Each structure stands twice: as C-alpha cells, then as structure tokens.
Amino acid sequence: MTTNTEAKTYLNYINGEWSASDTGKTSESFNPSNKNEVLGSFQLSSANDLDQAVKAAKDAQKPWRNLSGTARGEFLFKVANVLESKVEYVAEAMTKEMGKTFAEAKGETMRGVAILRYYAGEGMRPVGDVIPSSDSEALMFTTRTPLGVVGVITPWNFPVAIPIWKMAPALIYGNSVVLKPASDTAVTAARVVECFDEAGLPAGVINMVTGSGSVIGQGLAEHPGVDGITFTGSNAVGKQIGRAALDRGIKYQLEMGGKNPVIVADDADLDLAVDATISGGLKSTGQKCTATSRVIVQSGVYEEFREKLVKKVAEITVGNGMEGSSWMGPVASENQLDNVLSYIEKGKSEGAELLHGGNRLTENGLGDGYFVEPTVFDNVTAGMTIAREEIFGPVLALMKVETMEEAIALANDSDYGLSASIFTTNIGNMLEFIKDMEAGLVRVNAESAGVELQAPFGGMKQSSSHSREQGQAAIEFFTSIKTIFVKN
C-alpha cells in the first residue's frame, strides 16, 4: 500500500498544549475514496494520557464555571468565527476522512458554526425560577449548577456537528470537556479543536484524547474524575458506556441507533416523497442515525412510487466526495463496506427482491475506494434482517401495506424509535401519525433525516437513554437543578 510520508501527525490536546501520547504509537487515517491516500496520523493514547486530560479539565472547571455566562458565551462566539474562517479546511478533512461530499461537509461545518453561536447566546438566558415560599419572610429560587467534567464520546459520521452540539452546551453551562472522537475521523476532530485553541479558551477547559474505544472511551466512563458522559454511537458500545456510568452513579446520555421509516400514503405527493426518500436515505451514503431505511407505501400508489424511486436512484452519481459531480461518496471504511455488503447478501438470501444496485463499485477509478451502489429492495417483510437491523449504508427496503393503521403499526414494529416521516395530504393521516408514532422525531411531508439545532433531539425505545440533545433541552443533561432557600 502506498502511503503519504508527508501526512501530518496530529497530537492530543491537553491543558492547552498539543502533546504526543506516552505510548509513542500512532495510527494512520486513510481516505475511503482512495485507500492509498493517508490524510494524517493520530495518537494511540494510554490511560495515563487520559488521566492527564481529566486532571486538566478538573483543574480548569471551577474557574471556568465562575465566569459569567456572558463571558463563556464570548469565547464560543470566538470559536464560531474561527471555525467559519476555516470552513473549507475542516470540511476537506471530513470529506477525505469519512467520504461525504464536500458540499455536505461544508454544510455540516457551517452547522457547527451556527450551533456555537446558538449556545453562545444561551449564556444570557435565565437558568432558574423564583418560587413562592410558604414562609413569608423567606426567598426561594432555583438555579443550575454544572456537572463538572464531561466526557464526550462521538462517532465518525458527523465529525463536526455532533462533537460541537455536545461540547457547546457543556461549555456554556460551566462544564469542562474531555473529547474522545472516533478514530476514523480523528484528523477532522483535531482540526475542530484547533479552532477552540485559536479562539483562546482557558487551558484545560477543552481537552482531546484520541485512541481506542476500549482504553479511552470506556476509560472516560469509568474514570473517577469524570462527572458525566455524553455518547453517540452504536447500541452495543452505548450500553457498555451506560453500565459503567451507572455503576459510578454519574449522569449519562446515550444517542444510539435507528431503523427509521417513511410512510407514503395513497394521497401523497409522490414526487416529493421520492425526492425526500432518496435524500433522507442515501445522502451521506446512508450513514446517518436518522437515515430513512424502511419505505412503507400504501398499495394504491406502490407501483408508481417504486417506478419513480428506482428511476431516480439509477441517476445518482457515485464518486470521490471532493469531485463536484459526485452526489454520493463512499462508505467510511473497509469495515463499513463489508458490513453493508453483508446486509445486501442477507436481503437477497432471505427473499427480498433486489431492484437496483447491491454491488461494490470498482470501475472508473473507484477500485481503490469503498464505494457501494445505492441499493433498493422490494418485497421486504417485517421479519427480514434488512427490515430490523440498522445497516448504516445506502440501502432502502420497500414494504407494501393496505391501510394507514397497518402502515403505522409496521413503522412501530422496531426496537428503535429515533425518527420517522410521513407523506400525505390528509390531515387525519397526519394527526394519527403524530399521535401514534413511537419516535423522538416525527416529520410530516419532510425527510426523516432533518434535525434542527434549536429543537430537542433524541429517541425512544433502544435509540437513546431517553434524554434529549440540542436546543434549550440540553440544559437538562449538562446541569443539575439547585433549590435555594434564604431567610432573613
């Protein structure tokens, strides 16, 4: 394998300094569009590196907490400005490290800028209430107190937005942070942290340690100096993190998988539904926790919808995300490639009909990357593996129903409950869907993958720990309520 010997080695960020791990070991980050291209190397850190980061965060937290919310907000505004000035620099790393198109990467980076500015403004909002006391000579009120040191464990699929939507509220509410990014996007994470460093945050307020999940991720959950854990990733790892946090009695927040349905009613605008199904299911190569996976269509429009869908999917251009002509890039890694292809094989072996795609793409210069055709299955039933397990790739499963009641029941027939959408012009269908759908995010005449930064986000069932991220709901996790009673 050819490697780029000039690729930069990225360091940990601890107590305001960039430093190498005491292990002396690094790992390379490869471009999924071209596995021969090395984007950079990152540290394979030790428990001792983590100890140093937690100590730095612990030492910095109280002085940071003691700043006014306005002062903390000013720092976040500075970070936002730096990140905005480096949009292409950060987005290029994202595209070359995990594969999403450059346009999507720039959009995600600008979303990070918007999240920082949103939470910067939170520094001037109320954090408590005055409550009437039964004692006429007393004053009673509530305020919010930060958790302390927060461990932030983030995935590779949104390597800018997710770390920022966790770190920004943690910081504005007075916590310090130790970030453990996914190894597959450690270079992108380092470029994001460079923005915090350039903005001049006090040393130790934010720290980043890269390395294996078993050492650094699990180590954060088990570390006696960590007061809260926020995690986004797989269900298996999330449950390990949650158990470790529960054993220590600290607060934890888990955002995990999804098997998100879209319902297309007989009265739907089919062109709108097709476009949204493709966007929701296949953008970012289907590597979103909110991506559309199950497409539940009423029988009256099933054949017409299927024809329109397959025709448009066939027009999708797959290629290197840095090329403007590419609508869909590669999956993020060889492991992802193998996983997606194995699910496609399961779909075929269990009796689903392959309408389009299903193959690895190797021609036209794609052989050195991890490219998969956008894939559509027909005649999928509720018990099939591709209808039940999260694939995290560009695979759509078509399922036919007769009635709206059957559609909603099928949509709810899942261990997950993250997002769901419906396409209909019937107000009764809309209201029934809103009332009965077991998902944390429900959308009407819009794709399942839309998440707005100012609104609470999280899932039901096995999709989350039932807490919510983003918007003003974030204060519920990153702080605790303190009730004060004052008598003269």
N, C-alpha and C positions, 0 to 999 in steps of 0.2 A: 504493500500500500504506500502510495506517495504521500508525504506529509509536508506541511509548510513549516520549515525550520525557523522562519521569521515571525511566526504567530506569537502574540504577546502572552506572557504568563500573568494571570490575574491573581491577586492576593486576597487574603481575608482582610476585613476592615474591623479593627478592634480598638476601642478607645481613641478614635480619631486618627489612627495610623493604619497604613497598609502594611501587612506583615505576612511572611510565609509561615506555613504550618511547621510545627516542630517535627512532624513526620518526615519532612523533606520529600514527600511524594506529591505528584500532581497527576491529573488525568486530562486527556485532550477532548475538546468539543468539536465534533465533525458536522459538516454541512449535510443535511439529509437530501439536498438536491444533488450533491456530489460528494460522496463519502471519502474522496481523496483530498478534499479541502479541509484543513484544520483552521477553525476560527480562532482558537486560543486554548490555553491550558488553565486549569483551576486547581485549587488546593484540595488534597485529600486529608482533611483535618482530623485531629485527635480529640479525645475527651479533655485533654489539657487545654487545647485551643478554645474549646467551648467554655471551660471554667474561666479562662481569662476574659472572654466576651461577656459572660454573665456577671462577673465581678465588676467589669467596667460599666455595664448597664446599671447594676445595683448602686454603684457609687454616684452615677450621674442622675439617677431618677429623682431624688429628693430636690436637688437644686433646680432641675427641670420642672418638677411639679410646682415649685414655689414661684416660678414665673407666672405672670398673669396669662389668662387665656389669649388675650390680645397679642402679647409678646410671643407666645408659642405660635400663634397664627401668622405673625410676620415672618417667622422662619419658614413656615410652609409656603407662604406666598413666594419667598425667595427660591425655594426648591422648584416650585412650579415654573418660575421664569427661566431657571437654568435648564430644566427639562425641555421646555418649549424651544429653547435655543439649540437644543441637541436632538431634536425630533428625528432627523434622518440618521444620525449617528447611532441612536438607540434602536430605531426601527430596523436599520440594516442588520444589526446583530440579531435581532429577533427573527428576521426572515432567514438569515443564513444559519441560524442555530436550530430553529424548530420548523421552518418551512412555510409558514403562512405568507401570503403575498405581501409585497412591500406596501401596497395601498392599505391592506388590512392592518399591517404592523404600524404604519404611521397613524392610522385611525385609533388604534389601541393606545399608542403613546400619547396622543392628544387627549384621549380619555383620562389617562393618568394625570395630565396637567389639570384637567377640569376637576378631578377628584381632589387633588391637593388644594385647589382654590376653594372648593366647596367646604372642605373641613377647616381650612384657614378661617373662613367666616364663622364656623362653629365656636371659635374662641370667644366670640362676643354674644353668644346666645345664653339664655337662662339655664342654670343647672340645678334648680331646686324650686321649692314652693314654700310659702308661708301657710301654716296650718293652724287654725284656731285651737287654742288650748282650753281645757275645762277650768284651768286656773287663770283667773282674770289678771293676775299680776305676773304672768309668765309669757314669754315669747317662744313659740315653737316653729321650727322650719326644717327643711331638708336641704342637703347639698350632695354633691357627688365627689367621691374620692377615687383616685386611680387604683388599679390593681397593683401596680409596681413594675416589675419586669415582665414583659410579654414576649413569649416565644412565638415566632411567625414562621410557619412551615407552608411553603407554596409550591404549586405544580408548574409544569413546563408549558401548558397550553395557552395561558395568558400571563407571560412572564413579566409584564409591566403593570397591567391593570390590577391583577389580584394582589401582588405584594403591596401596591400603593393603597388599595382600598382597605387593606388591613393595617398597614403602618400609619397612614394619615390619621385615622380616628384614634388609634392607640396613642399617638404623639400629642394630638391636640387636647386630649383629656388628661395628659400629665404622666403617661407611662413612658418608660424607655423600652427599647426593642432589641431583640436578637433575631436576625433573619437567617433562616436556613432555606435557600432556594433549591429548586430541583436541579440536579446535576446536569440534566440535558439542556438547561438554559442558564447555567451559572455565569457565562460571559455576559449575557443580557442583564442579569441581576447586578453584576458588578458595575456595568455602565449606569444603571439606575442609581446605585449607591454613590457613584462618583458625583452625581448631581446633588445629593444630600451633603456630601463632603464640601463641594464647591460653594454651596449656599451657607456654609459656616455654622452648622449645628454644633452645639457644645459637644466636646469629646465624650464618648460613651453613651450618648442618647440613642444613637442607632449603631448597631454592630451587625456584621455579616460574617457567617462562618459556612464554608462550603464543605461538602463531603458526603459520605454515605448516610442514608436514612437510618440505618441501624445504629450508627455511632452518634451522629449529630441530631437527627430528628427525634429518635427515641430518647437520646440523652437530654434534649430540651425538656421533654415531657417528664422525665424522672429527676431533673436537676432541682435540688433543694432551694436554689436561689431564684427559680422562675415561679412567678405568681399567677400566670395564665397562659394558655396555649390556644392559638387560632390556627386551624389546619384546613387546607383544601387539597383533596386528592382521592385516592381510591378508598372504597369501603373497608377493605381488609386492613390497610395501614391506619385509617382513621380510627377504627375500633381499638387497635393497639394503643394509639395515642390517647384515646379517651379512657381506656382502662388504667393506663399509667397515671393520668391526671386525676382520675377518681381516687385511686389508691392514696394519692398525696393530698387529696381534698382541695385541689385548686380548680379554678374555673377553666372550662374548655369549650371550644366552639369548633364543630366539625361540619364542613360542607363537602358532600361526597358525590355519589353517582346519580345518574338519571337515565330513564328509558322513556323519553318524552314523546307523547302522542300529539298528532294533529288530527282533528276531526274535520272532514269535508262533508257538509250536509247537501242534500239534494238541491237546495235553493242557493248554494254558494256561487259566488263569482269565481268560476273555475280558473280563469287566467291569473287572478290574484292569488288564489290558493296554490296553483302550481308554482308561481314565482316564489312565494313565501316558503313553500315546502323545500324547494331547491336551495334557497338562501339559508333557511334555518337548518337544513340537514347536511349540506355539502360545503358551505363556506368554512374556511379554516380546516378543510378536509374532514369535516365531521368531528373534529377534536374539541368539542365544547361540551361541558356538562349539561347545558341546556339545548343541545342539538336535537332537532327532530329525528326520531328513529322509526317510530311506528306511524304509518299513514292510514288512518281508519276512514273509509269512504263509504257513503251510503250507495246502495245498489243502483239507484236511479241515474247516477252520474258516474258510476265506477269506470265503465269502459272509456267514456270520453275523457275523464280525468287522467286515466292511465295512459291513454294515447298522447295527450298533451304533455304529460310529465316525461315520458320516455323520449319523446322528440326533443324536448329542451335539454334533458340531461345529456343526450347524444351530442349536443352542440358545445358542451363545456370543453374549454381548452385547459389541458393539464400540462404543467411545466414548472421550471425554476421560478420561484416566487419573486426573484429580482427582475424578471422579464415582464414588461408591461402587458404582453399578450396573454399571460397566464391568468386564468380565472381561479384555478385550484392548484395548490402546490403539493408537495409530497407529504406523507405521514412523517412524524417527527424522528423516528429512529428505526433501526432494523427490528427491534423487539416489537414496535408498533406494527410494522409491516407484516411480520409473522403472525401477530395476533389477529389483525384484520383479515388476512388471507385464510386463517384457520376458521374464522367465523363464516366466511363465504362458503368454505367447503362444508361446514356443518349445515348451512342453509340448504345447499344442494342435496346433501345426503339425507336430510330429514324431509325432503319432498317439496320444498319451495321451488317455484319456477323462476329461473334466472332470466329476467327480461333484458337486462343491459349490464355490461361491464363484467366485473368479477375477476379481472386479471391484473397481474403486475405489468406495468408498462416499462418496456426496455428499449424500444426503438426511438429514433430521432434524438439521440443523445441523452436519453433518460436512463440508460442502463446502470449508471453509477449512482443513481439515487433511489429513494424508497417511494416510488410512485405507484399508485393503485388507481384503476379506473373507477369513476363514480359508478355505483352499483345499485340496481333496483331489482328487488324480488317481488314476485306476485304469488298469490295463493298461500300467503303466510297465515298460519293458525296460532292461537294463543299459547299452545304448549311448546312451540318450536323454540330452540335456543336463541335464534336471532330475534325472537319476539320478547324474550325475557331478560337476556343479559346485555349489559352495556358493551357495545362494540368499540366505541370511540374511533370511528372511521367513517368513510363516505359510503354508507350502506343504508338504503331505505327499504322498509318492509311494508308492502301494501296488504291491507286487510279489509275485506268486504263485510258490511253489515246492512241490515234492513231498516232498522229504526234508530231514532236518536237515543232511546233508552239503552238499546243494545250497544250503541257506539260509546256512550259514557261508561257503561259497565265494563266494556273491553278496555277502554282507556285507563280505568281504575284497577284493572287486573294486572298489577305490577307491584313488586316490592318497593319500587321507587315512587317518589312524588315531588319532583323538583319543578318542572314547568309543563305546560300544556296549552294548546291553542285550538281554536275552532274557527271555521269559515262558514258563515251563514248570514242570511239577510233577515232571518226570522227572530223577532225579539224574544219569543218564547223559548226557542233553542238557546239563545244567548243566556237568558236568565237561568234556565235549567243547568246549563254547563257551568256557569259561575257558582251556582249553589252546590252542585253535586260533585264537581271535580276535586279529587284529592291531590292537590298540588299547591306548592307555596306561591307559584306564579302562574296565573291564568291570563291568556290574551285572546282577544276576540278580533278576528279579521287581521291578524298580525302573526308573524312567525314566532315560534316557541323560544327562539334564542335571544330575544330582545330583553336586555337588563338595563335599567336606568339608574344612574349613580345616586340620585336623590331619593330613591324608593327602597324600602326594605327588601332584602333578597335572602332566600333560604328555602329549604324544602320540608316535606312531610315524610313520614314513614322512614325508609332506610336512606333517604337522601341527605339527612342532616341530623344534628343534635337538637334541632327544633329552636335554635337561636336564629337571629337574623343579622345580616351584614348590611352595610351601606346605609345611606340616608341618616336621619336622626335616630333610627333604631340602633345604630352602632353603639350609642352611649350605654345601652343596657348591658352589653357584654364588657366593655372596656372600663367600666366604673362600677362601684357599689354605692348604694344609697346610704347616707348617714343622716340620722334624725337628731336634731339638736334641740334641747330644752333649756331655756335660760330664764332664771327667776332672780329678780332683784332682791 
